[in-house]
Amino acid sequence: MFFCPRITADNLIKIYKALGRDAKGRVAVKLSTGEAGNPNHLSTDVIKGLVHLVNGTIVECNTAYEGSRMNAQDHLQTAAEHGFTAIAEVNIMDADGDVALPVQKGKHLKENYVGKNYLDYDFTVVLSHFKGHPMAGFGGALKNVAIGIASSAGKAWIHTAGKSRMVPVDWENVPPQEDFLESMAEACESVFDHVGDKILYINVANNLSVDCDCCAEPEPIRMLDIGIFASLDPVAVDRACIDAVYSSSDPGKVHLIERIEERNGTYLLKYAEELGLGRNEYELVMVDPSASDEEI
């Protein structure tokens, strides 16, 4: 597990190289392009160097709620407004439908529906903006894989714990929180089984609102940026971010901690470890920060 406290374009590349796993072939860079009106998404100035280094395509899938990213045309327009199409090709992977990946160990899901175009890629760079989330408690690598790679109907499938693919989701009639969190982990399992070791995980912990980039009007940011975390273990990279929030001296952390605990967010990490997706234990290795003008 690698950590760098200074968030710059140079340090993002440095921490990627520290992982020692080269992204080769046709590379999908999975990130959130953010809902229209939300300024908290990852900075294109910071990520573009890494995206270019791996010759990556930014990939997304449509949402399961009404908004600016519910269909491919509007989604691409939002991605353009946020600067992503200016730095790389953006592929809305479920523009032409979805495909089912088998879930081997699921108690809620037996299949996970991902954007059809995801099968075109050889390697996945999971580049996540770590922050709060109104439903999951927090969003990091596991959510970026589970919900982010799922098609619009696949997102509905996860949110309803395998009961419905209807979009938009009836948010007043969703299953218990633990069923949703378990379904996210089960969706991750299907993706990890599909890609094998052709994947890595980088979390950028900044703009730490209690709300996700999917919220058009997020709550104000009340906590200072933490830094960049990177690992080949998706559970560990999310756990390291959670631990950094709790151990921070920033008094603003109380807001994010309240959101995480209110939604029982860390249960996702517990269940993911039970499924064998990674571990909640890690050794943190510091990557020396470099001076750069390209800070967030």
Salt bridges, closest charged atoms under 4 A:
GLU35 OE1 - ARG69 NE 3.03
ASP45 OD1 - LYS48 NZ 3.95
GLU60 OE1 - LYS30 NZ 3.16
GLU60 OE2 - ARG69 NH1 3.09
GLU60 OE2 - HIS75 NE2 3.51
ASP98 OD2 - ARG165 NH1 3.17
ASP179 OD1 - HIS108 NE2 3.84
GLU182 OE2 - LYS107 NZ 3.20
GLU182 OE1 - HIS108 NE2 2.58
ASP211 OD1 - ARG259 NH1 3.02
ASP213 OD2 - HIS129 ND1 2.94
ASP243 OD1 - ARG239 NH1 3.86
GLU262 OE1 - ARG259 NE 3.61
GLU274 OE2 - LYS270 NZ 2.62
GLU281 OE1 - ARG279 NH2 2.82
GLU295 OE2 - ARG6 NH2 2.67
